[in-house]
Amino acid sequence: MTTAPCFPLRDGILHAEDIPLPQLADQYSTPLYVYSRAALRAAWARYASAIQGRDALVCYGVKANSNLAVLHEFAQLGSGFDIVSGGELERVLAAGAPANRIVFSGVGKQAWEMRAALNAGIKCFNVESIPELERLADIAQEMGVRAPVSLRVNPDVDAKTHPYISTGLKDNKFGIDILQAPAVYRQASQYPALEIVGVDCHIGSQITEISPYLDALDKLLRLIDTLAAEGIGLRHLDLGGGLGIRYTDETPPHPADLLNPVFEALHAHGLDTLQVILEPGRSLVGNAGVLLTRVEYLKPTEARNFAIVDAAMNDLMRPALYEAWHDVLEVQPRRGTPQVTYDVVGPICESGDWLARQRLLAIQQGDLLAILSAGAYGFSMASQYNTRPRAAEILVDGQQHWQIRPREEVRDLFATERIPENP
């Protein structure tokens, strides 16, 4: 059995730091998300050590896990934030983050979102198309302010990851073709209400190799040289996020493995004055969380054995969406119970409702399972499909814990719905 450092097996019971997971399941029921504060801080420390003494800003990718307690934790540690919606802007500000450490990404920014971000005074808009640039210029002009902008360029670099989370290829919806970028920068420089501050790219997620980043960096440096020759100066270089985590046997690089060659390349090009921005999400929270679920039924069939649990695709969408792998562990491993190969599936009325396939488990009805590496894109992608209340979330710190989001009640799910009166 392999466990994460902050979710150790002690005396035959899986823990979250110093708290036995069955204790939390009994108190809060299941499905249940449990996060380790120590794991959050350890992940942050890896980035903090990599940027120490450098002009760099780590902006946590809010979409990975947007619970206010998680956002507050990173804000206290000095993080910036990468947002992709007006809703995320409100969340980050409510968590106590300074607006001047927020960058706003995303291909479909609406006018109200732009106004809210301008009123807040964010650090930068990562602009992804010419129409977006024009809309932002008009709104900033109307408001009598200058909007700080960076163009998100698409470098056409293969991040060698799942196609659904690849974002830097020509056929992806993200960014502006890097070959068109000089012309778009020239256009941006003509708007008095825009202030050009940087360049941005993001090539994908769950990246476990450094070479795609360095390929993108080479193209960005050539673009920066071209812009400088035209008198367009930049203040920062944003390399996006995407560093992976270990789900199975991956060996993701340390942030320093990425940043050291980046800083060396900037120095070689005489660009030491450029601030470097990173936008990590998964690598900060992914292995800081588990999803607890209880076995409702064991169902053997001629073709497969099914462990039917109380968590489902509405709680953890990644397996159904990406065929993603998450390790599944018995919370209290049984002695004397034979191991059987199971598909771990949920109660939702969809054949795609599975959490893990072909896993060797020694379990009985009523046992607890822990689905690992569930801190990123777990609750943040959860839904209420089949009128299922979303899970509670718990934050653990040593022997302490807090309920940072209560479980929804069924009545909450339709409390705002209305049946029209008969004519």
C-alpha positions, -999 to 999 in steps of 0.1 A, spaced: 0 0 0 14 34 -10 2 65 9 9 102 6 32 116 34 3 136 49 -21 107 47 -1 80 66 -11 45 76 -8 42 113 -18 11 134 -36 -3 104 -57 29 99 -53 56 72 -49 90 87 -51 126 76 -21 140 94 -28 130 130 -65 123 126 -79 88 117 -100 91 86 -128 68 100 -133 95 128 -140 121 101 -162 98 81 -182 90 112 -186 127 122 -193 141 88 -206 111 68 -195 103 32 -186 112 5 -162 136 21 -133 156 9 -104 159 34 -75 183 28 -42 184 46 -29 219 55 6 205 59 5 192 23 -7 226 10 22 243 28 47 217 17 37 221 -20 39 259 -16 73 256 0 86 239 -32 77 270 -53 89 294 -26 123 278 -25 125 279 -63 119 316 -66 138 327 -35 158 358 -42 142 362 -76 117 387 -90 89 361 -94 53 357 -85 35 324 -80 -2 329 -89 -23 299 -77 -47 286 -104 -80 290 -85 -100 267 -107 -81 237 -93 -97 241 -58 -116 273 -50 -126 267 -14 -122 300 6 -101 282 32 -76 270 6 -75 304 -11 -69 321 23 -41 297 31 -23 306 0 -30 343 4 -14 341 39 16 324 23 21 353 -1 6 338 -32 -9 356 -62 -39 342 -80 -48 332 -115 -86 335 -121 -108 327 -151 -141 343 -141 -157 371 -122 -169 346 -97 -134 335 -90 -124 372 -86 -151 376 -59 -139 344 -42 -102 355 -41 -110 390 -28 -133 374 -1 -104 352 9 -83 383 16 -61 383 -14 -47 417 -26 -61 426 -60 -27 436 -74 -16 400 -72 -44 387 -94 -41 379 -131 -73 373 -151 -71 345 -178 -98 329 -199 -111 331 -235 -146 345 -228 -144 374 -204 -177 392 -202 -181 429 -199 -193 428 -163 -163 407 -154 -139 432 -170 -155 461 -151 -153 442 -118 -117 434 -123 -109 470 -133 -127 483 -103 -108 459 -81 -74 470 -96 -60 436 -106 -24 431 -117 -31 420 -153 -56 408 -179 -43 379 -200 -60 388 -233 -67 359 -256 -82 374 -288 -84 406 -308 -122 411 -300 -114 407 -263 -86 433 -266 -110 457 -283 -138 452 -257 -114 457 -229 -100 489 -244 -136 503 -249 -146 494 -213 -114 509 -198 -119 541 -218 -155 543 -207 -144 539 -170 -116 564 -173 -89 539 -163 -60 521 -180 -62 483 -182 -29 464 -177 -27 438 -204 -6 408 -214 -13 388 -245 -17 351 -240 1 337 -270 -3 302 -284 32 289 -292 20 257 -309 40 235 -285 29 199 -276 28 195 -238 26 157 -242 -4 155 -220 -41 144 -223 -57 162 -253 -85 176 -231 -59 195 -210 -35 205 -237 -38 242 -243 -8 253 -264 -14 238 -298 -28 256 -328 -61 237 -327 -67 246 -291 -91 275 -284 -66 293 -262 -44 323 -269 -33 343 -300 -11 327 -326 24 337 -317 31 346 -353 3 371 -352 13 385 -318 36 413 -329 7 428 -349 -17 425 -320 8 441 -296 11 470 -321 -27 473 -321 -28 472 -283 -2 500 -282 -25 523 -301 -52 522 -274 -47 549 -248 -68 530 -222 -45 499 -224 -11 495 -207 10 467 -221 28 450 -192 37 414 -202 34 383 -223 17 351 -212 14 315 -224 0 283 -210 6 250 -228 -13 225 -208 -18 206 -175 -3 175 -158 30 181 -175 58 159 -163 86 170 -186 105 204 -187 113 203 -224 79 216 -236 82 246 -214 117 254 -227 104 250 -263 77 276 -255 102 298 -238 125 299 -268 96 312 -289 86 337 -263 121 351 -261 121 356 -299 88 374 -296 101 397 -268 132 405 -290 109 414 -319 87 436 -296 117 454 -281 130 462 -316 96 480 -322 98 499 -290 73 477 -271 87 469 -237 74 443 -212 76 441 -174 68 404 -169 69 370 -186 41 346 -175 48 309 -183 15 297 -170 10 266 -149 7 229 -157 33 211 -137 20 176 -129 17 155 -98 21 118 -91 -11 99 -96 6 65 -103 42 62 -112 49 97 -126 80 116 -115 70 152 -119 98 178 -119 105 201 -89 96 237 -97 132 246 -95 139 222 -124 117 245 -145 126 279 -131 164 276 -130 168 273 -168 142 300 -172 161 324 -151 194 314 -169 178 320 -203 165 354 -193 199 364 -180 216 352 -212 192 375 -232 198 405 -209 162 402 -195 169 400 -158 145 429 -152 115 408 -163 94 395 -135 86 358 -140 50 347 -132 38 311 -128 2 299 -125 3 264 -108 -29 248 -97 -28 210 -95 8 208 -82 -2 229 -52 -34 211 -42 -37 178 -60 -20 155 -35 -33 175 -5 -67 160 -7 -85 126 -6 -121 117 -12 -136 94 14 -163 70 2 -181 41 18 -189 7 1 -227 3 -3 -227 -30 -21 -204 -56 -36 -219 -69 -68 -202 -98 -86 -212 -105 -122 -199 -128 -149 -179 -101 -166 -168 -79 -137 -169 -74 -99 -184 -40 -89 -178 -22 -57 -207 3 -55 -198 32 -34 -216 64 -22 -194 87 -41 -200 92 -78 -191 111 -109 -208 142 -96 -184 142 -67 -152 134 -88 -156 140 -125 -121 134 -136 -123 96 -143 -155 99 -164 -142 130 -182 -105 121 -188 -104 84 -179 -81 97 -151 -64 74 -127 -67 79 -89 -52 54 -65 -78 38 -42 -69 25 -8 -87 7 20 -89 30 49 -87 1 73 -70 -27 54 -85 -61 63 -66 -92 72 -81 -125 61 -104 -109 35 -93 -121 0 -83 -95 -25 -107 -92 -55 -104 -71 -86 -132 -45 -86 -145 -17 -107 -153 11 -81 -185 27 -93 -211 52 -81 -249 52 -78 -255 77 -107 -276 64 -136 -248 66 -162 -224 39 -174 -197 65 -173 -202 68 -135 -170 51 -124 -141 62 -101 -116 34 -107 -114 3 -128 -98 -31 -122 -84 -24 -87 -73 -52 -64 -91 -46 -30 -98 -66 1 -131 -51 11 -165 -58 25 -198 -40 24 -196 -9 47 -159 -4 44 -143 30 38 -122 37 7 -99 67 2 -95 80 -33 -61 98 -34 -49 128 -53 -84 144 -52 -74 179 -40 -74 193 -76 -104 194 -99 -124 173 -74 -149 194 -56 -143 223 -79 -158 203 -108 -185 187 -87 -222 189 -96 -256 181 -82 -265 157 -110 -292 132 -100 -302 157 -73 -272 146 -52 -260 171 -26 -223 180 -29 -199 166 -3 -186 184 28 -150 196 28 -127 193 58 -93 209 64 -69 191 88 -40 205 106 -22 180 129 -48 170 155 -72 198 146 -97 200 118 -124 224 105 -154 219 83 -147 244 56 -179 236 37 -209 218 51 -226 190 31 -255 203 11 -290 193 21 -314 180 -6 -338 208 0 -310 233 -7 -308 220 -42 -342 232 -52 -348 260 -27 -345 287 -54 -367 269 -80 -402 281 -86 -433 263 -100 -453 288 -121 -488 295 -110 -515 280 -133 -531 306 -156 
